[in-house]
Amino acid sequence: MTPQATMWLIFNTAVPAILLFDVLVLQKESKPPALKESAGWVIFWVALAMLFNLCVYSLLGRQKAMEFLTAYLIEESLSLDNMFVFIMIFEYFAVPQAHRRRILHWGILMAIVLRLFFIFAGVALLEKFHWMIYVFGAVLVLTGVRMAVEQEQKIEPEKNILLRLFKKVIPFVDRHDGPEFFARTGDRLAATPYFATLLVIAFSDLVFAIDSIPAVLAISGDFFIVATSNVFAVLGLRALFFLIAGLVGMFRYLRFGIAFILVFVGVKMMIAGFYKISIGASLGVVAGILLLSIIASVIAGWKK
């Protein structure tokens, strides 16, 4: 068995085990975790990813481990921006705190499937049409600039394409007090507002994946590295959501840091044909900008 085949075996064994643990243990908790507990779970998921990266280092070498770490950091930093959108979606649909954990669980599973499809398509495109790297780079630069200049994000679920398509096929009820995604109304089955929330969250993550996956492809063209770094980043989204929800007022400059990272990665892709930025330098820039934006946000929060 080759080293990469061994790593695939480890990954394909670990992820189902983690998801099973999530269903059997974490899903039994109905109330949202406290801030301290959320921070502990974030540390746990990051430590799990780093443990996996240690296996990558042992079997695939330093270069692949650096690629995984950089890709994971990019995905985590972009996920921070996702969390603010998720918070607004939950507020829009007036989802009680007790039911948000369950919706996020199923949203994460949908995100993993959709992202793997996009990763496979992205890698295939770059292998067949190398010039697509410049298209991806330009998209990232434009996204970063737009993120930096936009004052606020607007959530308009009623315009969500996926939700509108489902409403044409499945009847929806306006109100429902239980945690179910579907409920009986008379003799027919109808979707509840919680199912609508799930669809909008899954679609929102898909939109973010259009930005984040090209960003990771700028770091590595290896399907294994891109796929595993994405999955490990997505697995920790729920803990990250509850942590960000508790500290939402402390990250006023985070958006600018994420925007700079997108522009940097986009430029990296666009100049790859005549100048290659090393993985070490990329890792330093991504980690440094993310850290500086968080520190600046915290200091600004203290002063306020």
Number of C-alpha atoms within 10 A of each C-alpha: 5 9 13 13 11 15 18 14 11 13 17 12 11 14 15 11 12 12 15 12 12 14 13 10 10 14 12 10 12 13 12 17 17 12 16 11 14 21 17 13 19 21 15 14 19 18 12 15 22 17 12 21 24 15 16 23 16 13 16 17 13 14 13 20 21 20 26 30 20 25 31 26 21 27 24 23 23 25 23 18 17 19 21 15 18 21 17 14 21 20 12 13 13 12 17 14 14 13 18 22 22 22 21 20 20 14 22 22 15 18 23 21 11 16 22 19 12 18 23 14 12 20 19 14 14 16 13 9 10 12 13 17 24 18 14 24 27 18 18 26 24 15 17 24 15 12 20 16 11 9 8 7 10 9 15 10 19 11 9 15 13 15 19 14 10 14 14 9 8 12 14 19 15 8 10 14 10 11 18 15 16 18 16 11 12 7 6 8 14 19 22 22 22 25 18 23 25 24 22 24 26 23 20 19 25 18 12 16 23 17 21 23 23 29 28 25 23 22 25 20 18 13 16 19 22 27 21 23 25 27 22 22 23 23 23 21 22 22 24 23 24 25 22 21 16 15 12 14 11 18 19 15 18 24 22 18 23 24 23 22 26 28 21 20 27 28 18 23 27 22 14 15 12 6 10 11 13 11 19 12 11 21 18 13 17 22 16 13 19 24 15 14 19 18 16 17 18 19 13 14 13 9 7 6
